[in-house]
Amino acid sequence: MVVGVDLRGIQAYVYSGRRILDAVGRAALVAELTDTSDAEHGIADLVPPDCAVLRDAGGALTAAFPDAASARGFTARYTRRLRDRAGDLTPVVAHVPYGPLPRDRAFGEPSVAGEPAASGTLDEALAVLPARLREARRHMSALHTPAHGYGITAVCSVSGGPAESVDSSRVQDGRADVHERVAADVARARGIGRRWHRAHSSAWLAGAVTATGAPSLTLPMEADRLGRDHGGVSRVAVVHVDVNGLGAILGDYRERAGDPDVPGSGALAQRHLSTLLSGLIEGLARVLVRAVAATVHAAPGRRPVIPGTGTAGPVTLHHVPHGPVDVPVRPVVVAGDDLTVLCDARLALSLARYAIDWLDADPVLVGDPRDPRVGLHRALAEVHGERVHSGHSHGVHSGGGRTVVGPGGAEHTTFVPTVGVGIAVQPVGAPLSLGYDLCEAMCRRAKEHRVRLAGDDPAAPDEHAVAWTTRLDGVDRVLRRLDRARGEPAPRTGLPLTGTGFTRFLDRYLSATAPGSLLADGGTRHRGWLVSSLVPLLESGTDPGPELARRAHVTGDPVELPLDWTPGALLDAVEVMDLYLDPGLAAALQPHRPQPQGRTGAGGPRVRAAHPGSAFR
């Protein structure tokens, strides 16, 4: 019997509060509720020894059991554990039987009224499982319907439900003598969040080098510590990174790496690749933190800062005397193929560019097999017919990899997948759920743009995709505004952008040295005229030619604008020019520098070995 579990409402559950600690703790709890390798904090104690775990990450679990009774017993224990630890999460469970059937029944016919139909082999059952989960999602149990209850006198400050505990580290309504009232699951998640915070700070910042000084560093647990400048309007950004074409990558690897004569071998191979992909995302989270740390300038008696080019800097860092310095970036969700990062909004575009550069690095140049990029590249290259030795790929490329053109025009091939990046900017104190919904929507729109480009030109190179928004008026309105702006005869936006287009956009429009850049000469050149005269014309779709001629006549010099500028890209640049700082991340920590990390040596989580055994028979 194959059992599939999918947790519903993860995003709403993780981002229901305003504190980073709440989000980190709930994301960690979701990860632990599908971790079959951890007997202390995970669910290893629920998995019987004759069960083969095929997937256990990203809020999803797939396992093969030797019989229906064992599968039902696990489901009962697991859903009870979930109810006790995270009652706001809803499990969607599907059972798919497989194996030999009685002679009087054919595959696909239910054995007893109400029981699911059987599939012939394990691989066939796994192919049916997604459809069964979708069907189960449409027929939720009445037990998961919210029920009205009695009125309550103490309300949880996070969930709005009954408060069952207090958090002594926080005060209620600014009153120093009253601790914050929270529900039991919130208190539990915060405890887990503090544990994960200590582990992440230790693992990701161990040995991190700063630009000047040698302060101790830590990751922030409050949004107010993401580089907030008092007296000004401070903003944070929620950055969402998602691997492109994950289903196709896993399916192709499963077909290529599986042995038709060994039942379930394709699923186990797919799990191995999922581990490598998880390692890649964990490695990306770690390197983003360390790259920002490498730009920190600290001096005795002065507040630490992150300087950079642009009008938005420097970023002043939170620092308690004789205490650690808060690095203004905090990965929140690091699971499966997803990475969600909170950061000071002034660093968001620079972080997105660094992430793309890091993923595009030449695996041959990186070299170290402990780097998650190299491990993933080798695994995919081998199943595509490449002979890999010491980080080098030999032979004729047979598909699956992509060609990357470096800044100097040099080309190399990598099997590290591309990603979609969505960025949402919001004021400090706004609900994290709002920022996440917006950045996830922008990421989704960026990925759709990539698919559309590939459909229009199948020969086009596989690219990353990036989109962002600084609006806060809801997902639907933001997307409608984006679609209208793109649909105009003279498009009022260039978003979404490919990875190459994004890099070119930053270099042309927001570089301090590019001719005509909006940030040249400290960002003061033509600023008043640009905002008050040119931008309204571009937003209305009016031809800017007469205004440019008038401005040239008044000043006596041609108007300097970015090379090959377009109205849409110029409007995009004006929107973010006061929120952009280039701290020189690539110079501080070179993207091709090896980053060996992770508990498996490949960057991924430790997983229990899954052997076919009796569950596959």
QUIJOZI-V237697 format. One record per residue. N is the residue number from 1. RES is the residue in one small letter. D_CENTER is the distance of its C-alpha to the mean C-alpha in Angstrom with 1 decimal. Layout:
n: (N | N)
res: (RES | RES)
d_center: (D_CENTER | D_CENTER)
This chain:
n: (1 | 2 | 3 | 4 | 5 | 6 | 7 | 8 | 9 | 10 | 11 | 12 | 13 | 14 | 15 | 16 | 17 | 18 | 19 | 20 | 21 | 22 | 23 | 24 | 25 | 26 | 27 | 28 | 29 | 30 | 31 | 32 | 33 | 34 | 35 | 36 | 37 | 38 | 39 | 40 | 41 | 42 | 43 | 44 | 45 | 46 | 47 | 48 | 49 | 50 | 51 | 52 | 53 | 54 | 55 | 56 | 57 | 58 | 59 | 60 | 61 | 62 | 63 | 64 | 65 | 66 | 67 | 68 | 69 | 70 | 71 | 72 | 73 | 74 | 75 | 76 | 77 | 78 | 79 | 80 | 81 | 82 | 83 | 84 | 85 | 86 | 87 | 88 | 89 | 90 | 91 | 92 | 93 | 94 | 95 | 96 | 97 | 98 | 99 | 100 | 101 | 102 | 103 | 104 | 105 | 106 | 107 | 108 | 109 | 110 | 111 | 112 | 113 | 114 | 115 | 116 | 117 | 118 | 119 | 120 | 121 | 122 | 123 | 124 | 125 | 126 | 127 | 128 | 129 | 130 | 131 | 132 | 133 | 134 | 135 | 136 | 137 | 138 | 139 | 140 | 141 | 142 | 143 | 144 | 145 | 146 | 147 | 148 | 149 | 150 | 151 | 152 | 153 | 154 | 155 | 156 | 157 | 158 | 159 | 160 | 161 | 162 | 163 | 164 | 165 | 166 | 167 | 168 | 169 | 170 | 171 | 172 | 173 | 174 | 175 | 176 | 177 | 178 | 179 | 180 | 181 | 182 | 183 | 184 | 185 | 186 | 187 | 188 | 189 | 190 | 191 | 192 | 193 | 194 | 195 | 196 | 197 | 198 | 199 | 200 | 201 | 202 | 203 | 204 | 205 | 206 | 207 | 208 | 209 | 210 | 211 | 212 | 213 | 214 | 215 | 216 | 217 | 218 | 219 | 220 | 221 | 222 | 223 | 224 | 225 | 226 | 227 | 228 | 229 | 230 | 231 | 232 | 233 | 234 | 235 | 236 | 237 | 238 | 239 | 240 | 241 | 242 | 243 | 244 | 245 | 246 | 247 | 248 | 249 | 250 | 251 | 252 | 253 | 254 | 255 | 256 | 257 | 258 | 259 | 260 | 261 | 262 | 263 | 264 | 265 | 266 | 267 | 268 | 269 | 270 | 271 | 272 | 273 | 274 | 275 | 276 | 277 | 278 | 279 | 280 | 281 | 282 | 283 | 284 | 285 | 286 | 287 | 288 | 289 | 290 | 291 | 292 | 293 | 294 | 295 | 296 | 297 | 298 | 299 | 300 | 301 | 302 | 303 | 304 | 305 | 306 | 307 | 308 | 309 | 310 | 311 | 312 | 313 | 314 | 315 | 316 | 317 | 318 | 319 | 320 | 321 | 322 | 323 | 324 | 325 | 326 | 327 | 328 | 329 | 330 | 331 | 332 | 333 | 334 | 335 | 336 | 337 | 338 | 339 | 340 | 341 | 342 | 343 | 344 | 345 | 346 | 347 | 348 | 349 | 350 | 351 | 352 | 353 | 354 | 355 | 356 | 357 | 358 | 359 | 360 | 361 | 362 | 363 | 364 | 365 | 366 | 367 | 368 | 369 | 370 | 371 | 372 | 373 | 374 | 375 | 376 | 377 | 378 | 379 | 380 | 381 | 382 | 383 | 384 | 385 | 386 | 387 | 388 | 389 | 390 | 391 | 392 | 393 | 394 | 395 | 396 | 397 | 398 | 399 | 400 | 401 | 402 | 403 | 404 | 405 | 406 | 407 | 408 | 409 | 410 | 411 | 412 | 413 | 414 | 415 | 416 | 417 | 418 | 419 | 420 | 421 | 422 | 423 | 424 | 425 | 426 | 427 | 428 | 429 | 430 | 431 | 432 | 433 | 434 | 435 | 436 | 437 | 438 | 439 | 440 | 441 | 442 | 443 | 444 | 445 | 446 | 447 | 448 | 449 | 450 | 451 | 452 | 453 | 454 | 455 | 456 | 457 | 458 | 459 | 460 | 461 | 462 | 463 | 464 | 465 | 466 | 467 | 468 | 469 | 470 | 471 | 472 | 473 | 474 | 475 | 476 | 477 | 478 | 479 | 480 | 481 | 482 | 483 | 484 | 485 | 486 | 487 | 488 | 489 | 490 | 491 | 492 | 493 | 494 | 495 | 496 | 497 | 498 | 499 | 500 | 501 | 502 | 503 | 504 | 505 | 506 | 507 | 508 | 509 | 510 | 511 | 512 | 513 | 514 | 515 | 516 | 517 | 518 | 519 | 520 | 521 | 522 | 523 | 524 | 525 | 526 | 527 | 528 | 529 | 530 | 531 | 532 | 533 | 534 | 535 | 536 | 537 | 538 | 539 | 540 | 541 | 542 | 543 | 544 | 545 | 546 | 547 | 548 | 549 | 550 | 551 | 552 | 553 | 554 | 555 | 556 | 557 | 558 | 559 | 560 | 561 | 562 | 563 | 564 | 565 | 566 | 567 | 568 | 569 | 570 | 571 | 572 | 573 | 574 | 575 | 576 | 577 | 578 | 579 | 580 | 581 | 582 | 583 | 584 | 585 | 586 | 587 | 588 | 589 | 590 | 591 | 592 | 593 | 594 | 595 | 596 | 597 | 598 | 599 | 600 | 601 | 602 | 603 | 604 | 605 | 606 | 607 | 608 | 609 | 610 | 611 | 612 | 613 | 614 | 615 | 616 | 617)
res: (m | v | v | g | v | d | l | r | g | i | q | a | y | v | y | s | g | r | r | i | l | d | a | v | g | r | a | a | l | v | a | e | l | t | d | t | s | d | a | e | h | g | i | a | d | l | v | p | p | d | c | a | v | l | r | d | a | g | g | a | l | t | a | a | f | p | d | a | a | s | a | r | g | f | t | a | r | y | t | r | r | l | r | d | r | a | g | d | l | t | p | v | v | a | h | v | p | y | g | p | l | p | r | d | r | a | f | g | e | p | s | v | a | g | e | p | a | a | s | g | t | l | d | e | a | l | a | v | l | p | a | r | l | r | e | a | r | r | h | m | s | a | l | h | t | p | a | h | g | y | g | i | t | a | v | c | s | v | s | g | g | p | a | e | s | v | d | s | s | r | v | q | d | g | r | a | d | v | h | e | r | v | a | a | d | v | a | r | a | r | g | i | g | r | r | w | h | r | a | h | s | s | a | w | l | a | g | a | v | t | a | t | g | a | p | s | l | t | l | p | m | e | a | d | r | l | g | r | d | h | g | g | v | s | r | v | a | v | v | h | v | d | v | n | g | l | g | a | i | l | g | d | y | r | e | r | a | g | d | p | d | v | p | g | s | g | a | l | a | q | r | h | l | s | t | l | l | s | g | l | i | e | g | l | a | r | v | l | v | r | a | v | a | a | t | v | h | a | a | p | g | r | r | p | v | i | p | g | t | g | t | a | g | p | v | t | l | h | h | v | p | h | g | p | v | d | v | p | v | r | p | v | v | v | a | g | d | d | l | t | v | l | c | d | a | r | l | a | l | s | l | a | r | y | a | i | d | w | l | d | a | d | p | v | l | v | g | d | p | r | d | p | r | v | g | l | h | r | a | l | a | e | v | h | g | e | r | v | h | s | g | h | s | h | g | v | h | s | g | g | g | r | t | v | v | g | p | g | g | a | e | h | t | t | f | v | p | t | v | g | v | g | i | a | v | q | p | v | g | a | p | l | s | l | g | y | d | l | c | e | a | m | c | r | r | a | k | e | h | r | v | r | l | a | g | d | d | p | a | a | p | d | e | h | a | v | a | w | t | t | r | l | d | g | v | d | r | v | l | r | r | l | d | r | a | r | g | e | p | a | p | r | t | g | l | p | l | t | g | t | g | f | t | r | f | l | d | r | y | l | s | a | t | a | p | g | s | l | l | a | d | g | g | t | r | h | r | g | w | l | v | s | s | l | v | p | l | l | e | s | g | t | d | p | g | p | e | l | a | r | r | a | h | v | t | g | d | p | v | e | l | p | l | d | w | t | p | g | a | l | l | d | a | v | e | v | m | d | l | y | l | d | p | g | l | a | a | a | l | q | p | h | r | p | q | p | q | g | r | t | g | a | g | g | p | r | v | r | a | a | h | p | g | s | a | f | r)
d_center: (32.5 | 28.8 | 26.8 | 23.4 | 21.5 | 18.6 | 17.6 | 17.8 | 16.6 | 13.6 | 11.9 | 15.4 | 16.2 | 13.3 | 13.6 | 17.4 | 18.5 | 18.5 | 18.2 | 15.3 | 17.3 | 17.3 | 13.6 | 13.2 | 16.3 | 15.4 | 12.0 | 14.3 | 16.9 | 15.0 | 14.2 | 17.9 | 19.2 | 18.2 | 19.0 | 22.4 | 22.9 | 23.3 | 26.7 | 26.6 | 23.3 | 22.2 | 24.2 | 26.1 | 29.3 | 28.9 | 28.7 | 32.2 | 33.2 | 34.0 | 30.6 | 28.2 | 24.5 | 22.7 | 19.1 | 17.8 | 14.0 | 11.2 | 13.9 | 16.3 | 19.5 | 22.1 | 25.4 | 28.9 | 31.9 | 35.5 | 36.8 | 36.2 | 37.5 | 35.1 | 32.2 | 33.5 | 34.0 | 30.5 | 29.1 | 31.5 | 30.5 | 26.8 | 26.9 | 29.2 | 26.9 | 24.0 | 26.5 | 27.6 | 24.3 | 22.1 | 24.5 | 22.1 | 20.1 | 22.0 | 22.3 | 22.9 | 25.1 | 26.9 | 29.7 | 30.8 | 34.1 | 35.1 | 38.1 | 41.8 | 43.3 | 47.0 | 49.2 | 49.7 | 46.0 | 43.7 | 40.0 | 38.2 | 41.0 | 40.3 | 42.5 | 43.1 | 42.5 | 39.0 | 37.7 | 35.0 | 36.3 | 36.2 | 34.8 | 36.8 | 34.5 | 31.3 | 29.5 | 31.0 | 29.9 | 26.3 | 26.5 | 27.9 | 25.4 | 22.7 | 25.6 | 27.0 | 23.8 | 23.7 | 27.4 | 26.9 | 24.4 | 27.1 | 29.7 | 28.3 | 30.9 | 32.8 | 31.9 | 28.4 | 30.0 | 30.0 | 33.6 | 35.5 | 37.0 | 39.3 | 38.6 | 37.1 | 38.2 | 35.2 | 31.8 | 28.5 | 27.0 | 23.5 | 24.0 | 27.5 | 28.9 | 31.8 | 31.4 | 32.4 | 31.7 | 31.5 | 29.1 | 31.5 | 28.9 | 28.6 | 31.5 | 32.0 | 32.7 | 33.5 | 36.3 | 36.5 | 38.7 | 36.4 | 33.3 | 30.3 | 30.8 | 28.0 | 27.7 | 27.9 | 24.4 | 23.0 | 25.2 | 24.0 | 20.3 | 21.2 | 23.1 | 20.3 | 18.0 | 20.8 | 21.1 | 17.4 | 17.6 | 20.7 | 19.3 | 16.2 | 18.5 | 21.0 | 18.8 | 16.6 | 19.5 | 22.4 | 24.5 | 22.4 | 24.9 | 25.2 | 27.0 | 30.1 | 31.2 | 29.9 | 28.5 | 26.7 | 23.0 | 20.7 | 17.4 | 18.1 | 18.3 | 19.4 | 18.0 | 21.5 | 20.9 | 18.2 | 21.1 | 23.1 | 26.4 | 29.1 | 31.3 | 28.8 | 26.0 | 22.9 | 19.5 | 15.9 | 12.8 | 9.6 | 7.0 | 4.1 | 3.5 | 5.2 | 8.4 | 11.5 | 14.4 | 13.2 | 16.2 | 18.6 | 17.6 | 18.1 | 21.2 | 22.7 | 22.3 | 23.8 | 26.7 | 27.4 | 27.0 | 28.7 | 32.4 | 34.2 | 36.9 | 34.5 | 33.2 | 29.5 | 29.0 | 26.5 | 24.4 | 24.6 | 23.7 | 20.6 | 19.7 | 20.2 | 17.9 | 15.2 | 15.8 | 15.6 | 12.2 | 11.0 | 12.9 | 11.4 | 7.8 | 10.0 | 12.0 | 9.6 | 8.8 | 12.6 | 13.7 | 12.1 | 13.9 | 17.0 | 17.2 | 17.3 | 19.8 | 21.9 | 22.6 | 24.0 | 27.8 | 29.7 | 33.5 | 35.9 | 36.9 | 34.2 | 30.8 | 28.0 | 26.3 | 23.8 | 26.0 | 25.2 | 26.5 | 26.3 | 27.8 | 25.1 | 25.6 | 26.2 | 23.6 | 25.6 | 24.0 | 24.9 | 27.4 | 30.0 | 33.2 | 33.4 | 29.9 | 26.5 | 24.6 | 21.2 | 18.7 | 17.0 | 13.4 | 11.7 | 8.4 | 8.6 | 6.6 | 6.8 | 8.0 | 9.1 | 7.1 | 3.7 | 2.0 | 3.7 | 6.8 | 10.3 | 12.9 | 16.3 | 16.2 | 18.5 | 16.1 | 13.1 | 14.6 | 15.7 | 12.4 | 11.1 | 14.3 | 14.3 | 11.0 | 12.8 | 16.0 | 14.8 | 13.6 | 16.9 | 19.1 | 22.1 | 21.9 | 25.7 | 25.6 | 23.1 | 25.4 | 24.5 | 23.8 | 22.0 | 19.2 | 16.3 | 16.5 | 20.2 | 20.1 | 17.9 | 20.0 | 23.1 | 22.3 | 21.6 | 24.4 | 26.9 | 26.6 | 26.9 | 30.2 | 29.4 | 31.4 | 29.3 | 31.1 | 30.0 | 26.9 | 28.9 | 28.8 | 32.3 | 33.9 | 33.1 | 29.6 | 29.6 | 26.4 | 22.8 | 22.1 | 21.5 | 23.5 | 22.1 | 24.6 | 24.5 | 25.8 | 29.3 | 29.3 | 29.0 | 27.3 | 25.6 | 24.0 | 20.7 | 19.3 | 15.8 | 13.9 | 12.6 | 9.3 | 9.0 | 7.9 | 8.9 | 10.4 | 12.7 | 15.5 | 17.4 | 20.3 | 20.2 | 21.1 | 19.7 | 18.0 | 14.4 | 14.4 | 15.6 | 13.0 | 10.2 | 12.4 | 13.1 | 9.8 | 8.8 | 12.4 | 12.3 | 9.4 | 11.7 | 14.7 | 13.6 | 13.2 | 16.6 | 18.1 | 17.3 | 18.9 | 21.8 | 22.5 | 22.7 | 25.0 | 27.2 | 27.5 | 26.9 | 27.9 | 25.1 | 22.8 | 19.3 | 17.1 | 13.6 | 13.4 | 12.6 | 13.7 | 14.1 | 16.5 | 18.5 | 20.2 | 20.1 | 22.4 | 20.3 | 18.0 | 21.1 | 23.0 | 20.3 | 19.8 | 23.6 | 24.2 | 21.9 | 23.8 | 27.1 | 26.5 | 25.6 | 28.6 | 31.2 | 33.8 | 32.6 | 28.8 | 27.8 | 24.2 | 22.8 | 19.3 | 17.3 | 17.8 | 17.4 | 16.2 | 19.9 | 20.7 | 18.1 | 19.6 | 23.1 | 22.4 | 21.6 | 24.6 | 27.0 | 26.3 | 24.9 | 26.4 | 29.2 | 31.4 | 31.0 | 34.1 | 33.8 | 30.4 | 29.8 | 29.3 | 32.4 | 35.1 | 32.8 | 31.6 | 35.0 | 36.5 | 37.3 | 34.8 | 37.2 | 38.4 | 34.9 | 33.6 | 36.9 | 38.4 | 36.2 | 33.0 | 35.0 | 36.7 | 33.5 | 32.1 | 35.3 | 35.4 | 38.7 | 39.7 | 39.1 | 41.9 | 44.7 | 42.7 | 41.7 | 45.4 | 46.6 | 44.2 | 45.5 | 49.0 | 48.6 | 47.0 | 49.0 | 46.0 | 43.6 | 40.3 | 37.7 | 34.4 | 31.6 | 32.7 | 32.5 | 31.0 | 30.3 | 30.5 | 27.0 | 25.3 | 27.7 | 26.8 | 23.0 | 24.0 | 26.3 | 23.6 | 21.5 | 24.3 | 24.8 | 21.2 | 20.8 | 21.5 | 21.5 | 21.9 | 22.2 | 19.2 | 20.2 | 23.8 | 22.9 | 20.9 | 21.5 | 18.5 | 20.9 | 21.9 | 21.4 | 19.0 | 20.4 | 18.7 | 17.8 | 20.4 | 21.2 | 21.6 | 18.9 | 16.0 | 15.4 | 16.7 | 20.3 | 21.4 | 24.8 | 26.7 | 27.3 | 30.7 | 32.1 | 35.1 | 36.8 | 33.7 | 33.9 | 37.5)
